[in-house]
Amino acid sequence: MKVVVTRLALGLLVGGGLGYGWHRLVGCSTGSCPLTATPLRGIGYGAFLGLIWALGR
């Protein structure tokens, strides 16, 4: 049980961190980019993708 929780937590943290990093590197000045318009969106999409990745392993 601890392994599953740890895997999910790591997926969320790593995905969120990568999403935030993507926002900082690429960004979006117009606001029309759904993945990088705001830092919270980048973190949210990244955490979601990290969660999907963690569940798939």
Secondary structure, DSSP 4 states (H G I P E B T S, - for coil): -HHHHHHHHHHHHHHHHHHHHHHHHT--SSS--TTTSSHHHHHHHHHHHHHHHHHH-
